[in-house]
């Protein structure tokens, strides 16, 4: 009898350990779920003033948390949560590299939003080229282990450049195997590194072996401050633009409405596709938004052929709104001007 009782007690303890582990032990997966809807009045100031007009513009976000067994099951049973692997989330980048890239995307979206708002308000500005931003480094690069994702390369062989194209033209005019010296900024400190150029597989030209993009900064007499905190990524570009323009133009575009949305913004004012829009619609609905701007991106025939079930962001947002049975209006936009035109026709 004592042995049976011991086995029973042991079984209860083991079951308890398994249950606790199921609830609290992290898995190598992440849960993407509706995140916060944030009023941009709390985030953006123009000339040291906050937006005091009625209504609001809000960004929407996707929350990401490491999964446990319990949260994984919850996600699989939810219409608005997804279980993703670390590879799917980061694209193979390290946590530090992923964080740096998200920081760059946020900084870039802020610059593009400020530029668009100044353009729309007919206010002067200049765009300063600061160097090339390192987005990735090939393992066969002679600068692997020296440069890091997030660094800004400012000079090559002591020469500075006015664009990424000029930078690449100089590098490609050199010889494979030639040693070059790079000046770069890393965590605010200027550093130098030397290495040999490699042959790039794409065009057989000499190269450093990095993925790069322009690192620019907008200059204007206006004081425009965006305190985005720990939020990363490019998807708030459209909403940043609308909030900044509202303040610069001294117009009440919203007519008291609570407006949320998502979408990247580029230098031409085009609104780009983003991920997780269903979760952002759910977040905006829970926050009581009246209007949601969704990118009305065009899907090319090539993409449709490869992914037959793909839908535009607007179509995805409409589906999410239908599932939620929300009264929130889903509005398609291809450009920031589309959003402004819609707002100006509000009553």
C-alpha atoms as one frame of an Amber mdcrd trajectory, in Angstrom:
protein
   0.000   0.000   0.000   2.821   2.366   0.870   4.449   1.659  -2.517   1.191
   2.400  -4.358   0.783   5.636  -2.425   4.385   6.578  -3.247   3.760   5.946
  -6.962   0.579   8.030  -6.805   2.335  10.913  -5.085   5.228  10.736  -7.552
   2.787  10.781 -10.482   1.060  13.858  -9.084   4.402  15.629  -8.641   5.539
  14.726 -12.173   2.209  15.828 -13.627   2.499  19.109 -11.749   6.021  19.641
 -13.111   4.798  18.930 -16.647   1.877  21.331 -16.262   4.090  24.084 -14.868
   6.575  23.502 -17.688   3.758  23.650 -20.251   2.705  27.028 -18.897   6.045
  28.741 -18.149   8.924  27.054 -20.029   9.770  29.036 -23.219   9.783  27.322
 -26.615  11.915  28.267 -29.671   8.831  29.959 -31.131   7.122  33.328 -30.825
   3.488  34.418 -30.658   2.463  37.422 -32.763  -0.704  39.022 -31.405  -2.545
  42.361 -31.496  -0.301  44.961 -29.856  -0.923  48.483 -28.629  -2.764  51.275
 -30.422  -0.870  54.436 -29.465  -2.159  58.001 -29.719   0.474  60.003 -31.586
  -0.366  63.123 -29.582   1.677  61.440 -26.833   4.613  60.724 -29.138   5.093
  63.704 -31.481   5.767  67.377 -30.827   6.212  70.108 -33.441   8.027  73.283
 -32.401   7.727  72.103 -28.780   3.937  71.948 -29.043   1.626  68.954 -28.750
  -1.436  68.361 -30.909  -4.445  69.818 -29.081  -7.105  69.397 -31.783 -10.076
  67.073 -31.291  -9.851  63.468 -32.429  -6.594  61.562 -32.790  -4.173  59.807
 -35.103  -2.843  56.514 -33.727  -0.262  53.974 -34.826  -1.031  50.287 -34.410
   1.417  47.547 -33.533   1.916  43.797 -33.377   2.940  42.347 -30.016   5.613
  39.635 -30.044   6.212  37.311 -27.089   8.200  34.105 -26.742   5.849  31.135
 -26.732   5.260  28.559 -24.027   3.321  25.367 -24.724   0.172  26.950 -23.306
   0.545  30.183 -25.345   1.336  28.173 -28.473  -1.950  26.277 -28.173  -3.797
  29.535 -27.515  -2.278  31.080 -30.631  -3.221  28.129 -32.802  -6.832  28.436
 -31.660  -7.037  32.223 -32.185  -8.092  34.083 -35.343  -5.754  36.964 -34.541
  -2.599  35.273 -33.236   0.158  33.420 -35.105   2.889  31.057 -33.961   6.170
  31.753 -35.790   9.678  30.350 -35.588  12.684  32.483 -34.707  13.872  32.144
 -38.334  10.516  33.454 -39.614  10.596  36.346 -37.142  14.190  37.539 -37.603
  15.068  36.221 -41.081  18.105  34.460 -39.647  19.590  37.575 -38.012  20.839
  37.507 -34.444  18.700  39.208 -31.793  21.097  42.161 -31.763  21.086  42.434
 -35.564  17.300  42.176 -35.668  16.989  44.959 -33.069  19.419  47.157 -35.022
  17.487  46.635 -38.267  14.180  47.461 -36.585  15.780  50.618 -35.203  16.974
  51.600 -38.692  13.532  50.951 -40.216  11.917  53.136 -37.553  14.455  55.938
 -38.043  14.018  55.740 -41.818  10.211  55.850 -41.560  10.426  58.906 -39.309
  12.677  60.724 -41.796  10.355  59.858 -44.695   7.295  60.962 -42.699   8.864
  64.289 -41.732   9.908  64.885 -45.346   6.419  64.133 -46.676   4.738  66.356
 -44.089   7.099  69.259 -44.857   6.514  68.787 -48.601   2.750  68.786 -48.166
   2.962  71.918 -45.993   5.261  73.631 -48.552   7.988  74.138 -45.953  11.731
  74.083 -46.802  14.125  71.288 -45.795  17.293  69.543 -46.929  18.269  65.868
 -46.801  21.760  65.164 -45.479  23.552  61.985 -46.588  25.361  60.589 -43.541
  26.828  57.466 -45.142  25.738  53.932 -45.908  23.917  51.929 -43.290  25.079
  48.315 -42.899  22.049  45.997 -43.134  23.960  42.711 -43.427  27.475  41.289
 -43.819  28.447  38.268 -45.925  30.432  35.642 -44.028  33.069  35.623 -46.778
  33.575  39.388 -46.442  36.971  40.450 -45.108  35.070  42.887 -42.904  33.012
  40.126 -41.240  33.611  40.431 -37.502  34.753  44.040 -37.913  31.619  45.792
 -39.177  28.279  45.105 -37.489  24.682  45.453 -38.617  23.654  48.994 -37.689
  27.041  50.615 -38.360  27.235  53.595 -40.717  30.141  53.622 -43.166  31.155
  57.265 -43.694  34.374  57.032 -45.759  36.382  54.666 -47.958  40.124  55.327
 -48.256  39.532  58.713 -46.643  36.933  59.760 -49.238  33.344  60.645 -48.332
  30.395  60.372 -50.726  27.043  62.049 -51.348  25.047  58.893 -52.079  25.154
  55.113 -51.782  25.499  54.942 -55.579  28.671  57.070 -55.513  29.994  54.926
 -52.677  29.422  51.712 -54.654  30.811  53.192 -57.870  34.074  53.973 -56.092
  34.363  50.487 -54.594  33.590  48.794 -57.922  36.253  50.888 -59.665  38.922
  49.237 -57.496  40.366  45.709 -57.881  39.404  42.388 -56.304  41.939  41.616
 -53.568  42.879  45.282 -53.127  43.075  46.446 -49.493  40.831  49.381 -48.614
  40.314  51.319 -45.396  36.824  52.010 -44.113  35.799  54.693 -41.632  32.549
  53.921 -39.832  30.392  54.881 -36.867  29.574  52.180 -34.336  27.420  53.078
 -31.327  28.315  56.736 -31.870  32.085  56.151 -31.991  34.192  56.634 -35.126
  36.307  53.587 -35.975  38.467  52.348 -38.853  39.025  48.911 -40.362  41.035
  47.552 -43.292  40.300  44.551 -45.485  40.556  43.165 -48.988  37.770  43.548
 -51.541  36.060  40.348 -52.648  34.432  39.425 -55.965  30.669  39.838 -55.739
  28.707  36.879 -57.163  25.995  39.148 -58.620  28.116  41.124 -61.101  31.665
  39.756 -60.614  32.730  43.252 -59.532  34.827  44.048 -56.447  32.873  44.740
 -53.286  33.022  44.867 -49.516  30.442  42.118 -49.064  27.787  44.110 -47.194
  24.100  44.804 -47.743  23.659  48.553 -47.521  21.207  51.398 -47.816  21.316
  55.194 -47.569  21.596  56.619 -44.061  20.092  60.086 -44.320  18.933  62.771
 -41.926  16.478  65.532 -42.672  17.405  69.137 -41.844  14.736  71.772 -41.253
  14.105  74.921 -39.208  11.071  73.186 -37.729  11.604  71.252 -34.483   9.903
  67.895 -35.085  10.443  65.285 -32.371   9.153  61.706 -32.486   9.618  59.743
 -29.257   8.954  56.187 -30.461  10.502  54.475 -27.433  11.139  50.774 -27.997
   8.836  50.541 -31.024  10.704  49.461 -34.164   9.972  48.817 -37.812   8.727
  50.960 -40.711   4.968  50.473 -40.515   4.055  53.706 -38.691   5.252  55.898
 -41.580   1.806  56.861 -42.867   0.403  57.739 -39.451   3.528  59.721 -38.495
   3.083  61.739 -41.709  -0.558  62.549 -40.985   0.118  63.595 -37.379   3.072
  65.825 -38.304   1.201  67.408 -41.221  -1.817  68.112 -38.988   0.434  70.111
 -36.668   2.457  71.867 -39.393  -0.630  72.924 -41.345  -2.662  73.946 -38.265
  -5.676  72.128 -39.698  -8.101  69.853 -37.905  -8.126  67.087 -40.473  -9.849
  64.524 -38.249 -13.049  66.422 -37.406 -13.066  64.769 -33.976 -12.661  61.228
 -35.340 -10.249  58.676 -33.842  -8.132  57.556 -36.797  -5.730  54.608 -36.766
  -3.870  52.862 -39.546  -0.642  51.399 -40.807   1.655  51.427 -43.812   5.181
  52.400 -44.731   5.840  55.732 -46.428   8.522  56.431 -49.023   9.980  59.623
 -50.452   7.320  59.763 -53.171   4.474  59.560 -50.649   3.500  55.998 -51.567
   2.019  53.852 -48.807   3.582  50.389 -48.670   2.510  46.933 -47.569   3.158
  45.724 -44.022   2.818  42.450 -42.114   0.300  41.497 -39.435  -2.437  43.868
 -40.543  -5.191  41.620 -39.166  -3.702  42.016 -35.678  -3.470  45.785 -36.114
  -7.129  45.968 -37.125  -8.018  43.969 -33.998  -5.912  46.309 -31.846  -7.534
  49.433 -33.344 -11.019  47.992 -32.898 -10.340  47.176 -29.234  -9.123  50.763
 -28.744 -12.398  52.164 -30.132 -11.055  53.708 -33.353 -13.521  55.136 -35.900
 -11.365  54.850 -39.050  -8.514  52.550 -40.091  -6.257  53.346 -43.068  -4.968
  50.204 -44.815  -2.387  50.058 -47.630  -4.100  49.269 -50.929  -0.998  47.631
 -52.395  -0.978  46.226 -55.917  -0.092  42.525 -56.193   1.927  41.805 -59.337
   1.101  38.890 -61.637   4.451  37.283 -60.772   3.684  37.366 -57.055   0.135
  36.080 -57.629   1.540  33.194 -59.645   3.970  32.240 -56.875   1.467  32.868
 -54.049  -2.025  32.257 -55.481  -3.804  32.990 -52.178  -2.085  36.320 -51.478
  -4.306  39.345 -50.863  -3.655  43.054 -50.598  -3.372  44.599 -47.143  -6.723
  46.284 -47.695  -8.388  42.949 -48.497  -6.797  41.384 -45.405  -7.976  44.295
 -43.262 -11.536  43.989 -44.592 -11.567  40.270 -43.754 -10.331  40.979 -40.229
 -12.971  43.677 -39.742 -15.672  41.248 -40.874 -14.532  38.621 -38.351 -14.584
  41.248 -35.615 -17.990  42.553 -36.724 -16.626  46.042 -36.139 -18.244  49.340
 -37.081 -14.766  50.805 -37.678 -14.443  52.045 -41.261 -11.632  50.375 -43.256
 -10.260  52.853 -45.828  -7.875  51.837 -48.661  -4.966  54.200 -49.415  -2.210
  54.007 -52.017  -0.607  57.352 -51.131  -0.627  59.798 -48.242  -2.630  62.116
 -50.516  -5.400  59.472 -50.644  -5.609  59.620 -46.850  -5.711  63.432 -46.843
  -8.396  63.503 -49.542 -10.539  61.117 -47.493 -10.091  63.166 -44.312 -10.963
  66.432 -46.060 -14.283  64.934 -47.147 -15.241  63.923 -43.606 -18.269  65.579
 -42.084
